[in-house]
Amino acid sequence: MILVTVGTQLPFDRLVKAVDTFAKDLTRPVLAQIGKGTYTPQNMKWIKNIEPADFDSVFRDATVIVSHAGIGTVLTAKRFGKPIILVPRQASLGEHRNDHQLATVSQLVGRPGIYVARTDDELRNYLLDELDSPSHEDPSEVGRTSLVNYLKGYLAAG
């Protein structure tokens, strides 16, 4: 199963619509958590929110996660060893108050099991491909090397 999750704080109809468009072409079923969105999917199963008690079970059953670039979802995907396709929200499209999700994906792109889709075509191609799962690395390690290198450079610049 492909799990689409947009979080609970803001709608992300652009992502839900894109996956709904591709869902009929996919060999795996899709479950979308659509949050506060107003778009009603036609080609995939959907729910507004995943109950906290069910969250781990739903994640465990998924073969791939499609999500906004929320770091909590990234860490959960890593914890369960699931590949994740990140579609960052964009402030210019009214999807968030700033572009911190674009900054997040710029730091995560290229890591094992993390895929970044900036266009609908990229998202569709990822969904049609078999994606590699990430290693079960300790979630606390995500970003640690970048932070250490940044601090070393900052301190060296004095």
Phi and psi in degrees as GROMACS dihedral restraints (atoms count N, CA, C in turn):
[ dihedral_restraints ]
;  ai    aj    ak    al  type     phi  dphi    fc
    3     4     5     6     1   -95.6    20    10
    4     5     6     7     1   126.3    20    10
    6     7     8     9     1  -105.6    20    10
    7     8     9    10     1   123.3    20    10
    9    10    11    12     1  -105.1    20    10
   10    11    12    13     1   128.0    20    10
   12    13    14    15     1  -135.3    20    10
   13    14    15    16     1   131.5    20    10
   15    16    17    18     1  -111.4    20    10
   16    17    18    19     1     3.9    20    10
   18    19    20    21     1    83.2    20    10
   19    20    21    22     1  -178.0    20    10
   21    22    23    24     1  -113.3    20    10
   22    23    24    25     1   -10.5    20    10
   24    25    26    27     1   -88.2    20    10
   25    26    27    28     1   -38.3    20    10
   27    28    29    30     1  -133.3    20    10
   28    29    30    31     1   149.2    20    10
   30    31    32    33     1   -71.0    20    10
   31    32    33    34     1   157.8    20    10
   33    34    35    36     1  -146.8    20    10
   34    35    36    37     1    62.5    20    10
   36    37    38    39     1   -59.7    20    10
   37    38    39    40     1   -32.7    20    10
   39    40    41    42     1   -57.4    20    10
   40    41    42    43     1   -44.9    20    10
   42    43    44    45     1   -68.0    20    10
   43    44    45    46     1   -46.2    20    10
   45    46    47    48     1   -61.5    20    10
   46    47    48    49     1   -44.4    20    10
   48    49    50    51     1   -61.8    20    10
   49    50    51    52     1   -43.1    20    10
   51    52    53    54     1   -61.5    20    10
   52    53    54    55     1   -49.4    20    10
   54    55    56    57     1   -65.8    20    10
   55    56    57    58     1   -38.6    20    10
   57    58    59    60     1   -60.4    20    10
   58    59    60    61     1   -38.6    20    10
   60    61    62    63     1   -62.3    20    10
   61    62    63    64     1   -39.5    20    10
   63    64    65    66     1   -86.1    20    10
   64    65    66    67     1   -17.9    20    10
   66    67    68    69     1   -55.6    20    10
   67    68    69    70     1   -37.3    20    10
   69    70    71    72     1   -68.6    20    10
   70    71    72    73     1   -17.6    20    10
   72    73    74    75     1   -94.8    20    10
   73    74    75    76     1    -3.7    20    10
   75    76    77    78     1   -92.5    20    10
   76    77    78    79     1   150.2    20    10
   78    79    80    81     1   -86.7    20    10
   79    80    81    82     1   -16.6    20    10
   81    82    83    84     1  -104.1    20    10
   82    83    84    85     1   145.8    20    10
   84    85    86    87     1   -67.3    20    10
   85    86    87    88     1   156.4    20    10
   87    88    89    90     1  -122.8    20    10
   88    89    90    91     1   134.6    20    10
   90    91    92    93     1  -119.2    20    10
   91    92    93    94     1   123.7    20    10
   93    94    95    96     1  -114.1    20    10
   94    95    96    97     1   128.5    20    10
   96    97    98    99     1   -95.0    20    10
   97    98    99   100     1   109.1    20    10
   99   100   101   102     1   -99.4    20    10
  100   101   102   103     1    -4.2    20    10
  102   103   104   105     1    56.3    20    10
  103   104   105   106     1  -131.4    20    10
  105   106   107   108     1   -89.0    20    10
  106   107   108   109     1    13.5    20    10
  108   109   110   111     1   -65.8    20    10
  109   110   111   112     1   159.2    20    10
  111   112   113   114     1  -104.3    20    10
  112   113   114   115     1   -13.7    20    10
  114   115   116   117     1   -77.7    20    10
  115   116   117   118     1   133.0    20    10
  117   118   119   120     1  -103.7    20    10
  118   119   120   121     1   113.9    20    10
  120   121   122   123     1   -61.9    20    10
  121   122   123   124     1   145.0    20    10
  123   124   125   126     1  -109.3    20    10
  124   125   126   127     1   -21.9    20    10
  126   127   128   129     1  -116.9    20    10
  127   128   129   130     1    10.0    20    10
  129   130   131   132     1  -150.6    20    10
  130   131   132   133     1   156.1    20    10
  132   133   134   135     1   -71.3    20    10
  133   134   135   136     1   142.6    20    10
  135   136   137   138     1  -145.5    20    10
  136   137   138   139     1   156.3    20    10
  138   139   140   141     1  -141.5    20    10
  139   140   141   142     1   153.9    20    10
  141   142   143   144     1   -67.5    20    10
  142   143   144   145     1   -51.6    20    10
  144   145   146   147     1  -142.1    20    10
  145   146   147   148     1   152.7    20    10
  147   148   149   150     1   -95.6    20    10
  148   149   150   151     1   125.3    20    10
  150   151   152   153     1   -61.8    20    10
  151   152   153   154     1   138.3    20    10
  153   154   155   156     1   -51.6    20    10
  154   155   156   157     1   -36.7    20    10
  156   157   158   159     1   -67.5    20    10
  157   158   159   160     1   -23.4    20    10
  159   160   161   162     1   -98.5    20    10
  160   161   162   163     1    -9.9    20    10
  162   163   164   165     1   -58.1    20    10
  163   164   165   166     1   -50.7    20    10
  165   166   167   168     1   -61.5    20    10
  166   167   168   169     1   -40.6    20    10
  168   169   170   171     1   -63.9    20    10
  169   170   171   172     1   -44.1    20    10
  171   172   173   174     1   -63.8    20    10
  172   173   174   175     1   -43.4    20    10
  174   175   176   177     1   -62.4    20    10
  175   176   177   178     1   -43.1    20    10
  177   178   179   180     1   -62.1    20    10
  178   179   180   181     1   -37.4    20    10
  180   181   182   183     1   -75.4    20    10
  181   182   183   184     1   -19.8    20    10
  183   184   185   186     1   -74.0    20    10
  184   185   186   187     1   147.2    20    10
  186   187   188   189     1   -96.4    20    10
  187   188   189   190     1   -25.0    20    10
  189   190   191   192     1  -151.4    20    10
  190   191   192   193     1   147.7    20    10
  192   193   194   195     1  -111.7    20    10
  193   194   195   196     1   136.8    20    10
  195   196   197   198     1  -119.2    20    10
  196   197   198   199     1   128.0    20    10
  198   199   200   201     1  -152.4    20    10
  199   200   201   202     1   161.1    20    10
  201   202   203   204     1   -63.9    20    10
  202   203   204   205     1   171.0    20    10
  204   205   206   207     1   -89.8    20    10
  205   206   207   208     1    50.9    20    10
  207   208   209   210     1   -83.0    20    10
  208   209   210   211     1   128.4    20    10
  210   211   212   213     1   -64.1    20    10
  211   212   213   214     1   -30.2    20    10
  213   214   215   216     1   -61.9    20    10
  214   215   216   217     1   -41.2    20    10
  216   217   218   219     1   -69.3    20    10
  217   218   219   220     1   -38.3    20    10
  219   220   221   222     1   -60.2    20    10
  220   221   222   223     1   -47.0    20    10
  222   223   224   225     1   -64.8    20    10
  223   224   225   226     1   -37.6    20    10
  225   226   227   228     1   -67.2    20    10
  226   227   228   229     1   -41.2    20    10
  228   229   230   231     1   -61.0    20    10
  229   230   231   232     1   -42.5    20    10
  231   232   233   234     1   -63.1    20    10
  232   233   234   235     1   -42.1    20    10
  234   235   236   237     1   -60.9    20    10
  235   236   237   238     1   -37.9    20    10
  237   238   239   240     1   -92.7    20    10
  238   239   240   241     1     0.5    20    10
  240   241   242   243     1    67.4    20    10
  241   242   243   244     1    36.0    20    10
  243   244   245   246     1  -105.4    20    10
  244   245   246   247     1   136.9    20    10
  246   247   248   249     1   -66.3    20    10
  247   248   249   250     1   146.9    20    10
  249   250   251   252     1  -133.0    20    10
  250   251   252   253     1   134.3    20    10
  252   253   254   255     1  -104.2    20    10
  253   254   255   256     1   118.9    20    10
  255   256   257   258     1   -99.6    20    10
  256   257   258   259     1   130.4    20    10
  258   259   260   261     1  -119.8    20    10
  259   260   261   262     1   101.9    20    10
  261   262   263   264     1   -70.3    20    10
  262   263   264   265     1   138.4    20    10
  264   265   266   267     1   -67.7    20    10
  265   266   267   268     1   149.3    20    10
  267   268   269   270     1  -123.0    20    10
  268   269   270   271     1   127.3    20    10
  270   271   272   273     1   -60.9    20    10
  271   272   273   274     1   -36.7    20    10
  273   274   275   276     1   -63.6    20    10
  274   275   276   277     1   -19.5    20    10
  276   277   278   279     1  -100.6    20    10
  277   278   279   280     1     7.4    20    10
  279   280   281   282     1    75.5    20    10
  280   281   282   283     1    19.6    20    10
  282   283   284   285     1   -90.0    20    10
  283   284   285   286     1   -14.1    20    10
  285   286   287   288     1  -161.0    20    10
  286   287   288   289     1   170.7    20    10
  288   289   290   291     1   -82.0    20    10
  289   290   291   292     1   -19.1    20    10
  291   292   293   294     1  -152.6    20    10
  292   293   294   295     1  -178.7    20    10
  294   295   296   297     1  -102.0    20    10
  295   296   297   298     1    36.2    20    10
  297   298   299   300     1   -63.7    20    10
  298   299   300   301     1   -26.4    20    10
  300   301   302   303     1   -70.4    20    10
  301   302   303   304     1   -32.0    20    10
  303   304   305   306     1   -65.9    20    10
  304   305   306   307     1   -39.5    20    10
  306   307   308   309     1   -65.0    20    10
  307   308   309   310     1   -39.2    20    10
  309   310   311   312     1   -61.1    20    10
  310   311   312   313     1   -49.6    20    10
  312   313   314   315     1   -67.2    20    10
  313   314   315   316     1   -28.5    20    10
  315   316   317   318     1   -65.3    20    10
  316   317   318   319     1   -26.5    20    10
  318   319   320   321     1   -86.8    20    10
  319   320   321   322     1   -21.8    20    10
  321   322   323   324     1   -99.9    20    10
  322   323   324   325     1   -20.7    20    10
  324   325   326   327     1   -57.1    20    10
  325   326   327   328     1   135.6    20    10
  327   328   329   330     1    92.1    20    10
  328   329   330   331     1    -9.8    20    10
  330   331   332   333     1   -74.3    20    10
  331   332   333   334     1   147.9    20    10
  333   334   335   336     1   -56.2    20    10
  334   335   336   337     1   130.3    20    10
  336   337   338   339     1    80.2    20    10
  337   338   339   340     1     1.6    20    10
  339   340   341   342     1  -115.6    20    10
  340   341   342   343     1   124.0    20    10
  342   343   344   345     1  -122.8    20    10
  343   344   345   346     1   139.7    20    10
  345   346   347   348     1  -115.4    20    10
  346   347   348   349     1   124.3    20    10
  348   349   350   351     1  -111.7    20    10
  349   350   351   352     1   112.7    20    10
  351   352   353   354     1   -96.1    20    10
  352   353   354   355     1   -13.2    20    10
  354   355   356   357     1  -132.3    20    10
  355   356   357   358     1   163.1    20    10
  357   358   359   360     1   -62.1    20    10
  358   359   360   361     1   -37.3    20    10
  360   361   362   363     1   -63.3    20    10
  361   362   363   364     1   -42.6    20    10
  363   364   365   366     1   -62.4    20    10
  364   365   366   367     1   -42.5    20    10
  366   367   368   369     1   -61.7    20    10
  367   368   369   370     1   -46.5    20    10
  369   370   371   372     1   -60.2    20    10
  370   371   372   373     1   -45.3    20    10
  372   373   374   375     1   -61.3    20    10
  373   374   375   376     1   -42.6    20    10
  375   376   377   378     1   -62.5    20    10
  376   377   378   379     1   -41.8    20    10
  378   379   380   381     1   -66.9    20    10
  379   380   381   382     1   -29.2    20    10
  381   382   383   384     1   -82.7    20    10
  382   383   384   385     1   -17.5    20    10
  384   385   386   387     1   -90.1    20    10
  385   386   387   388     1   158.7    20    10
  387   388   389   390     1   -85.7    20    10
  388   389   390   391     1   123.2    20    10
  390   391   392   393     1   -99.3    20    10
  391   392   393   394     1   145.8    20    10
  393   394   395   396     1   -75.1    20    10
  394   395   396   397     1   140.3    20    10
  396   397   398   399     1   -81.7    20    10
  397   398   399   400     1   147.6    20    10
  399   400   401   402     1   -74.8    20    10
  400   401   402   403     1   163.6    20    10
  402   403   404   405     1   -70.9    20    10
  403   404   405   406     1   162.9    20    10
  405   406   407   408     1   -87.3    20    10
  406   407   408   409     1    57.4    20    10
  408   409   410   411     1   -74.9    20    10
  409   410   411   412     1   156.8    20    10
  411   412   413   414     1   -61.6    20    10
  412   413   414   415     1   121.8    20    10
  414   415   416   417     1   -55.6    20    10
  415   416   417   418     1   -24.8    20    10
  417   418   419   420     1   -69.3    20    10
  418   419   420   421     1   -13.7    20    10
  420   421   422   423     1   -81.3    20    10
  421   422   423   424     1   -17.6    20    10
  423   424   425   426     1   -61.3    20    10
  424   425   426   427     1   119.9    20    10
  426   427   428   429     1    84.5    20    10
  427   428   429   430     1    -8.5    20    10
  429   430   431   432     1   -62.9    20    10
  430   431   432   433     1   -44.8    20    10
  432   433   434   435     1   -61.2    20    10
  433   434   435   436     1   -43.9    20    10
  435   436   437   438     1   -61.7    20    10
  436   437   438   439     1   -41.9    20    10
  438   439   440   441     1   -64.0    20    10
  439   440   441   442     1   -44.6    20    10
  441   442   443   444     1   -61.7    20    10
  442   443   444   445     1   -45.5    20    10
  444   445   446   447     1   -63.3    20    10
  445   446   447   448     1   -40.1    20    10
  447   448   449   450     1   -61.6    20    10
  448   449   450   451     1   -47.3    20    10
  450   451   452   453     1   -63.8    20    10
  451   452   453   454     1   -39.5    20    10
  453   454   455   456     1   -60.4    20    10
  454   455   456   457     1   -45.5    20    10
  456   457   458   459     1   -63.9    20    10
  457   458   459   460     1   -40.4    20    10
  459   460   461   462     1   -63.9    20    10
  460   461   462   463     1   -45.4    20    10
  462   463   464   465     1   -68.0    20    10
  463   464   465   466     1   -36.9    20    10
  465   466   467   468     1   -66.9    20    10
  466   467   468   469     1   -32.2    20    10
  468   469   470   471     1   -72.9    20    10
  469   470   471   472     1   -17.4    20    10
